[in-house]
Every structure is written in structure tokens, then in C-alpha cells.
Amino acid sequence: MDIKSDTDVIVVGAGPSGIACAITIAKKGNKVLVIEKASDFGVKNMFGGAVYLESLKELFPDDYQNLPYERFLKSHNYVILNDENSVCVSYNSKNSDSATITRYSFDTYLAQKAMDLGVYFIQNTTVEDLILKDGNVVGVKTENEEIYSKIVVLAEGFNSILSEKTGLKKKTEPKDAILGVKETIRLSCELINERFQLQDNEGKMFQFFGGLAKENEDIPFALGFMYTFKNAVTIGVGVSMKSLQDCKVKPYEYLERLKEKPFVKNLLSDGEVIEYSAHSIPEGGYNELPKLYSNGVLLTGDAANLVDSVHFEGTNLGIKSGIIAGEVCNMAIIKNDYSKKTLKEYKKALYKTFVIKDLKTYKDVIQTLFKRKSSIFSFYPKQIDEFFKLWTSASNKGKKQGYKTFLKEFFFKRSLIELIKDVISFVKCLIGAIV
Ligand SMILES: Cc1cc2nc3c(=O)[nH]c(=O)nc-3n(C[C@H](O)[C@H](O)[C@H](O)COP(=O)(O)OP(=O)(O)OC[C@H]3O[C@@H](n4cnc5c(N)ncnc54)[C@H](O)[C@@H]3O)c2cc1C
């Protein structure tokens, strides 16, 4: 068989969503070709480092345990940072539903599994355009050739030029995108276990709030993250593109500031930076969902804005959307109908899963919090710090006087209007999540 002249489905992009889609199609014996612009799997892709096992269980029911995981996340830590001080809330669990893995070994493992099932890959090749006939997508144009198929699945990630060209998706605005910058820092396994208080393959993750702006600077909408691997720790910052425009601070400057915080510095000291990377994340969520299908074409993963920014989840949404896209392709092949009439089943099925349900739950959270960013990332972290200073020190004035002064200063610094706005935003997020 010549796959290029006889393929059922072309998948653009060998990230988690594209490969999950290809695997689902190949499992049913249909012919699928994945075209990837990078020369090797995972080399151009990056993430913080945690994959959630649920979607992987569905993709590999018998051997999802066999992926080259680094550490299983049993400790989730949420850290409020101030200039020098920090407050940390830890959730430590016996079992784990997520694990760290390097992007290179994750993507390579997925691709190898796909190849074992007969998926054909063309690497080092960029899809430049889609081929249209009578309003249907019928193939792709690469820099070298034209290749035809019954369906094209666009799993091209954040830089979704083709999805925009089809008119299914509009260009992402800065308010709907995050730029993530990350360093991988090598530390010995023993040192990681000792400093992070871990054993064997246990892992820890951290989310950091606040502490990134200097005095008199605009407060950025930015979150830090840190994950433990076997012999390395990844640390990064995700900053809203809108904040980068407004604050005029470079993203790596925020990362440097995060690394300088005593909480972080002590954990990473003597580590060697072995990798630096940057990548964008769509965060428009439910409100910015593109049109997910048209005649002969489907959108999956980041290309379809399927990222849950509240929980730092992208790979599992990508994999789940890839699986469903693959199932709908298989159905279309059986029906021999590649029009919207059949492909609309993709949207229907996706809306029944956690992918759309979770995005809907948090649909207004990011934009609401963006408007209150100085409260969340500056004012309240400082107040929490003040409170703990009081809580952990003794003074001749006595605790009661301390609390009175704390409350007086709190209401002096915060006008009633601002406080009401904060409460309304919080309630809005809460109602959105539960109603
Ligand atoms: C800083 C950062 C931290 C993150 N942390 C996490 C995390 O801890 N956990 C988590 O679950 N998610 C995380 N994510 C999100 C996660 O990485 C993405 O949601 C996920 O990779 C999306 O998968 P995808 O297959 O849709 O796209 P991608 O992984 O981006 O893959 C798209 C592929 O398409 C290829 N491609 C693009 N255009 C073309 C073309 N025209 N022709 C051929 N090939 C093309 C690209 O080279 C790439 O290989 C993070 C993201 C960032 C940036």
C-alpha cells in the first residue's frame, strides 16, 4: 500500500492529541498518516511536566502504567509568595492520579505505540495549506507535495495557522493566551529526595501565587510552577500575554524573580540549568471555543483551545479530544460520509465529556480573576503574610490588640468598593462553577 495515495485520515501534528487520534483510528484498522514539522518527536514541544492518568488509561487500557513516568505526584503544594516570606498549603495523598514525564519521552513513547499499530509518520515536514474541493477539505499541501485523504484532523497546537485559514478559528488575542517559560534544573535524585522529602518515585508539584512584581510595577497575571523529576526539577512561569504587553517586563525576568525567592532558592541551590524553553498556551477556554468541525476536517487539543488553565491541564484534554476525533473518523469511514453531517458527532460527543464540562465550569474564572489580578497576586498575599507574622510572633501589646490593628490597617488599605468587587468576583467564579 502507498500510504500517501491511499490514506483515510491525515493528522497534522504529532503532539498528544494528534497521536491519540491516530492510535484510535489505527486500532480499527483504518489508514492514518501523521505529518509533523519537527525532525523528532517532542523536540519542539514543551510543558510543565505532569500528565493526568485518566485519559492515558482510556488510550492504553492494558499498559498505561508502562509509560516512562519520572515521579508520581503525591504532594500538591499551593504557595503564596511575598518578597521574602511564603505561606504553603499542601495536599498529600496516598495515591496519585498524575505523574511527571519529560515531553521528549512522552511524545516518543506515544509515537512508537502508534507506529506499532501501523500509523505512518512523515517528520520534518510542515503542512502549509489544506486542499479544498467543493467546500470540503480533501487533503493537505506540504512544502514538497499534495497528499489527499478523506478527513484531515488539525492537531497543530497553539500556533494553529491552518485552523485559522479554514475559518474555523479566529486569531488568538493576547488576553486569551499565556506565555510559559520554563527551565529544567539538574539535581541528583538523592538531593531531590532529601530536599523535597520524597521517597522512591514519589513526586511533588508546586503552584506559586504572587510575589513576582517589584514595588511600583503593574501586577502581572502570572502563576509559577515547579515539578520534581527523577534527576531534575522544572520551574516556570506562565504570564498572560496581555500582562506582558502592559507590564513591559520580560517573562524570563519573572522566572528569575521566582527563582530568587527563598522558598525556591533553597530547594534549587547548586542545580545546573540544562534546558530553557518557552511556549504559548491558549486560555480562552469555553468562551473561545472555535468551530470544532467542518466538511472533511476536525480540530483537536490546543488547536481547539482545549486547555483547562485553572488546573494546568492540557495533555489530558488533548488526548481525550484526539480519542473522540478518532472514533468519529472511524464512524465516518464506515458511513462513507465525511461531511459536517457526520463530523458534527465529534462536537456532540466532546460536549458529553469532562473536556467541555470542565471548561464550562471555569468559563469566566480567568477573565474575572484577570480583572482582580492586583487583589489576588499582591494585596491578599501581603495581607496573609501580615496575618501570619502576627500569628507567629509574641508582643507585649497582646494578640487582641494585634488583631485590631491588623483589621484597621486592612480596611484602611482596602476601600469598601474594592472589597465588594473582590467578593463579587469570587462569588461569580463560585456560582459559575457550581450552578
Ligand atoms: C509552559 C507550559 C506548561 C504546561 N504544563 C502542562 C502540564 O503540566 N500538564 C498538562 O497536561 N499540560 C500542560 N501544558 C499544556 C500541554 O502542553 C498542551 O495542552 C498539550 O501539549 C497539547 O497537545 P496538542 O497535541 O494539542 O498540541 P502540541 O503538543 O502543541 O502538538 C502540536 C504538534 O503539531 C506540530 N505542528 C504544528 N503545526 C504544524 C504544521 N503546520 N505541520 C506539521 N506539524 C505541525 C507541532 O510541531 C507539534 O508537534 C503546558 C503548556 C505549556 C506551554
The ligand as an SDF file (V2000), in Angstrom:
LIG
                    3D

 53 58  0  0  0  0  0  0  0  0999 V2000
    4.6490   26.1470   29.9340 C   0  0  0  0  0  0  0  0  0  0  0  0
    3.6270   25.0750   29.7250 C   0  0  0  0  0  0  0  0  0  0  0  0
    3.3570   24.1950   30.7630 C   0  0  0  0  0  0  0  0  0  0  0  0
    2.3850   23.2180   30.6000 C   0  0  0  0  0  0  0  0  0  0  0  0
    2.1990   22.3200   31.5980 N   0  0  0  0  0  0  0  0  0  0  0  0
    1.3110   21.3270   31.4390 C   0  0  0  0  0  0  0  0  0  0  0  0
    1.2030   20.2960   32.4040 C   0  0  0  0  0  0  0  0  0  0  0  0
    1.9490   20.2610   33.3950 O   0  0  0  0  0  0  0  0  0  0  0  0
    0.2590   19.3520   32.2140 N   0  0  0  0  0  0  0  0  0  0  0  0
   -0.5420   19.3180   31.1050 C   0  0  0  0  0  0  0  0  0  0  0  0
   -1.3860   18.4190   30.9920 O   0  0  0  0  0  0  0  0  0  0  0  0
   -0.4320   20.2510   30.1550 N   0  0  0  0  0  0  0  0  0  0  0  0
    0.4840   21.2380   30.2800 C   0  0  0  0  0  0  0  0  0  0  0  0
    0.6370   22.1740   29.2840 N   0  0  0  0  0  0  0  0  0  0  0  0
   -0.2630   22.1330   28.1180 C   0  0  0  0  0  0  0  0  0  0  0  0
    0.1100   20.9830   27.1430 C   0  0  0  0  0  0  0  0  0  0  0  0
    1.4670   21.0540   26.8260 O   0  0  0  0  0  0  0  0  0  0  0  0
   -0.7220   21.1180   25.8710 C   0  0  0  0  0  0  0  0  0  0  0  0
   -2.0700   21.3100   26.1940 O   0  0  0  0  0  0  0  0  0  0  0  0
   -0.6000   19.8440   25.0150 C   0  0  0  0  0  0  0  0  0  0  0  0
    0.7210   19.6330   24.6260 O   0  0  0  0  0  0  0  0  0  0  0  0
   -1.4690   19.9890   23.7680 C   0  0  0  0  0  0  0  0  0  0  0  0
   -1.2580   18.9030   22.9080 O   0  0  0  0  0  0  0  0  0  0  0  0
   -1.5560   19.0510   21.3470 P   0  0  0  0  0  0  0  0  0  0  0  0
   -1.2680   17.7170   20.7560 O   0  0  0  0  0  0  0  0  0  0  0  0
   -2.8950   19.6320   21.1300 O   0  0  0  0  0  0  0  0  0  0  0  0
   -0.5190   20.1510   20.8060 O   0  0  0  0  0  0  0  0  0  0  0  0
    1.0610   20.1770   20.8340 P   0  0  0  0  0  0  0  0  0  0  0  0
    1.5960   19.3460   21.9180 O   0  0  0  0  0  0  0  0  0  0  0  0
    1.4460   21.6050   20.7850 O   0  0  0  0  0  0  0  0  0  0  0  0
    1.4770   19.4820   19.4570 O   0  0  0  0  0  0  0  0  0  0  0  0
    1.2400   20.0980   18.2100 C   0  0  0  0  0  0  0  0  0  0  0  0
    2.1990   19.4760   17.2040 C   0  0  0  0  0  0  0  0  0  0  0  0
    1.8690   19.9320   15.8950 O   0  0  0  0  0  0  0  0  0  0  0  0
    3.0640   20.2220   15.1780 C   0  0  0  0  0  0  0  0  0  0  0  0
    2.6920   21.1740   14.1080 N   0  0  0  0  0  0  0  0  0  0  0  0
    2.1730   22.4170   14.2540 C   0  0  0  0  0  0  0  0  0  0  0  0
    1.8900   22.9850   13.0680 N   0  0  0  0  0  0  0  0  0  0  0  0
    2.2320   22.0570   12.1310 C   0  0  0  0  0  0  0  0  0  0  0  0
    2.1930   22.0290   10.7050 C   0  0  0  0  0  0  0  0  0  0  0  0
    1.6920   23.0840   10.0110 N   0  0  0  0  0  0  0  0  0  0  0  0
    2.6530   20.9430   10.0630 N   0  0  0  0  0  0  0  0  0  0  0  0
    3.1430   19.8710   10.7450 C   0  0  0  0  0  0  0  0  0  0  0  0
    3.2200   19.8340   12.1040 N   0  0  0  0  0  0  0  0  0  0  0  0
    2.7520   20.9000   12.7880 C   0  0  0  0  0  0  0  0  0  0  0  0
    3.9850   20.7950   16.2590 C   0  0  0  0  0  0  0  0  0  0  0  0
    5.3440   20.7160   15.8750 O   0  0  0  0  0  0  0  0  0  0  0  0
    3.6550   19.8850   17.4430 C   0  0  0  0  0  0  0  0  0  0  0  0
    4.4590   18.7310   17.4870 O   0  0  0  0  0  0  0  0  0  0  0  0
    1.6300   23.1410   29.3940 C   0  0  0  0  0  0  0  0  0  0  0  0
    1.9200   24.0110   28.3460 C   0  0  0  0  0  0  0  0  0  0  0  0
    2.9270   24.9570   28.4900 C   0  0  0  0  0  0  0  0  0  0  0  0
    3.2600   25.8380   27.3390 C   0  0  0  0  0  0  0  0  0  0  0  0
  1  2  1  0
  2  3  1  0
  2 52  2  0
  3  4  2  0
  4  5  1  0
  4 50  1  0
  5  6  2  0
  6  7  1  0
  6 13  1  0
  7  8  2  0
  7  9  1  0
  9 10  1  0
 10 11  2  0
 10 12  1  0
 12 13  2  0
 13 14  1  0
 14 15  1  0
 14 50  1  0
 15 16  1  0
 16 17  1  0
 16 18  1  0
 18 19  1  0
 18 20  1  0
 20 21  1  0
 20 22  1  0
 22 23  1  0
 23 24  1  0
 24 25  2  0
 24 26  1  0
 24 27  1  0
 27 28  1  0
 28 29  2  0
 28 30  1  0
 28 31  1  0
 31 32  1  0
 32 33  1  0
 33 34  1  0
 33 48  1  0
 34 35  1  0
 35 36  1  0
 35 46  1  0
 36 37  1  0
 36 45  1  0
 37 38  2  0
 38 39  1  0
 39 40  1  0
 39 45  2  0
 40 41  1  0
 40 42  2  0
 42 43  1  0
 43 44  2  0
 44 45  1  0
 46 47  1  0
 46 48  1  0
 48 49  1  0
 50 51  2  0
 51 52  1  0
 52 53  1  0
M  END
$$$$
